[in-house]
Amino acid sequence: MDLSYILNHLGEDRETYRGAVSPPIFQTSIFAFRDVASMRESFRDEFRRTTYTRGNNPTVEILRKKVAALEGSEDCLMFGSGAAAIAAAVIASVAAGDHVICVDKPYSWTRAVLRDLLARFGVTNTFIDGTDMANFEQALTPATKLIVLESPNSMTYEMQDLAAVARLARDRGIRTLCDNSYASPLNQSPIALGIDMVAHSATKYLNGHSDVVAGALCASEKIIREVFRGPYMTCGAVLSPHDAWLMIRGMRTLSIRMQRIAQTTRHVLHFLETHERIEKVYYPHATSNPQFGLAQEQMHGASGLLTIELRVDDVAGVERFCNALRRFLMTVSWGGYEALMFPVCAVAPAHAPIAGTGALPLSLVRLSIGLEEPDVLIADLAQALAAI
Ligand SMILES: *Cc1c(COP(=O)(O)O)cnc(C)c1O
C-alpha cells in the first residue's frame, strides 16, 4: 500500500458518507439498534461493532486504520494521549510478580508508570543503558515479561538495536514495546524489525499541528484485542471523534512535513556544528554521534528534533540565549509545524550550577525544527548565540 493512498484514502468509505471527500465527524457517544437481536450481536464483538464511543467510533476507526498501515501492524488503538497509550501497553502486558526492563532515559511519564505506579502493584523493574546489548542480557530474570524501548529518546537520542532486542525477547517469550514518537512511522518501522508493540505520542509528528493531544498503540490483532478488553475499555482514555478528525486532517501532510523538516534540519545542523558557542550537538544523524551507524542502518530518514549544548559559564548565559530567540517558541512538546525550543534549565531552580544535579547538564536546549525557511531559523539562532 503506497503512502499517499494511506494518508488520502485508506479507511474512508466515501460511498457511505454520500460522497463526502472529507470524512464526517461522528460526534456521538452512542449508537442505536433496531431490535434486541442486533444489540445482542453488537455486544458479542464490541471490538469490531459500534456500540459506544469509549469502544469504537467510525471517525476514530478511520484514523486507526491509517496509523496501523503506516506502522505495518495488524491493528491500532488511538488514545487521548501518548502517555495513555504507553501505560495501556505496559498494564496489559504484566501482572504482580512480573519484571520489566526499560531503557534508562525514557520519556519521564514512561519511567513514572514503571517506577511509581506499577511498582506499587508488585511489578519490579530494571532501567538499563540500552546502547549496549549486553545490558539487556544481564538484566533478564526468569520473571521478565516486557522490555520497554524508546529509540531514539527525545532529549539525547540514545538508540537501541531494535532487531537484536526483538530476537533476544522472542526467544524467551518476552514482549517488546517501542516508543517510536521521535522517528514517526515514516522514519522507522519497529514492527518490521520484530518489535511486538509500537507506541506514539501522536501529539507530535503524526498530528503535527500543536492542537491535539493524542496517542497510538500498534500491534497484532491478538495484542490489540487484549489491550482493548483490558486498559483501553477499563481506564477509558479514548480519543474524541473531533480530535480524531483533526488528526486525519493533520496527517494528510505528514509526508511533506517530514521531508521539509528533515531538509531544514540538515541546514540548521550544519550551522550549529561549526559555531564557536556550541559545545556539542546531539542528533541521531550527526556524523559525530557514536551511534550514527545504527541510525543509518535502522532508520529510513531523519527527523527535526535536536539538542544543543551551549558553551556557557552559567545558567544566565543559557537564559540570555533562550530569551533572545524570536522564531523558536519556548514550550514543552515538539513535532509541530512551528519551530520550538525547550531549555533543560527551566526544570531546575534558578541559579543552579550549569553542570546540573541530575543526568543532564543545564546547558542543554532542545530545538524542534518546523516548516520555516532554513535561513530564517539560522538567522534567529545566530542573533541569539551572539546575545550569550
Ligand atoms: C510527548 C511524549 C510522550 C507522551 O505523549 P503525550 O501525547 O504528551 O501524552 C511519550 N513519548 C515521547 C518520546 C514523547 O516525546
Ligand as a Chemical Component Dictionary entry (heavy atoms), coordinates in Angstrom:
data_LIG
# 
_chem_comp.id                   LIG 
_chem_comp.type                 NON-POLYMER 
_chem_comp.pdbx_formal_charge   0 
_chem_comp.three_letter_code    LIG 
# 
loop_
_chem_comp_atom.comp_id 
_chem_comp_atom.atom_id 
_chem_comp_atom.alt_atom_id 
_chem_comp_atom.type_symbol 
_chem_comp_atom.charge 
_chem_comp_atom.model_Cartn_x 
_chem_comp_atom.model_Cartn_y 
_chem_comp_atom.model_Cartn_z 
_chem_comp_atom.pdbx_ordinal 
LIG C1 C1 C 0 5.456 13.602 24.408 1  
LIG C2 C2 C 0 5.994 12.230 24.501 2  
LIG C3 C3 C 0 5.251 11.185 25.088 3  
LIG C4 C4 C 0 3.922 11.437 25.770 4  
LIG O1 O1 O 0 2.950 11.784 24.864 5  
LIG P1 P1 P 0 1.698 12.732 25.258 6  
LIG O2 O2 O 0 0.945 12.776 23.984 7  
LIG O3 O3 O 0 2.268 14.037 25.694 8  
LIG O4 O4 O 0 0.987 12.052 26.365 9  
LIG C5 C5 C 0 5.761 9.914  25.042 10 
LIG N1 N1 N 0 6.960 9.654  24.479 11 
LIG C6 C6 C 0 7.706 10.630 23.927 12 
LIG C7 C7 C 0 9.009 10.276 23.324 13 
LIG C8 C8 C 0 7.255 11.946 23.931 14 
LIG O5 O5 O 0 8.013 12.908 23.394 15 
# 
loop_
_chem_comp_bond.comp_id 
_chem_comp_bond.atom_id_1 
_chem_comp_bond.atom_id_2 
_chem_comp_bond.value_order 
_chem_comp_bond.pdbx_ordinal 
LIG C1 C2 SING 1  
LIG C2 C3 SING 2  
LIG C2 C8 DOUB 3  
LIG C3 C4 SING 4  
LIG C3 C5 DOUB 5  
LIG C4 O1 SING 6  
LIG O1 P1 SING 7  
LIG P1 O2 DOUB 8  
LIG P1 O3 SING 9  
LIG P1 O4 SING 10 
LIG C5 N1 SING 11 
LIG N1 C6 DOUB 12 
LIG C6 C7 SING 13 
LIG C6 C8 SING 14 
LIG C8 O5 SING 15 
# 
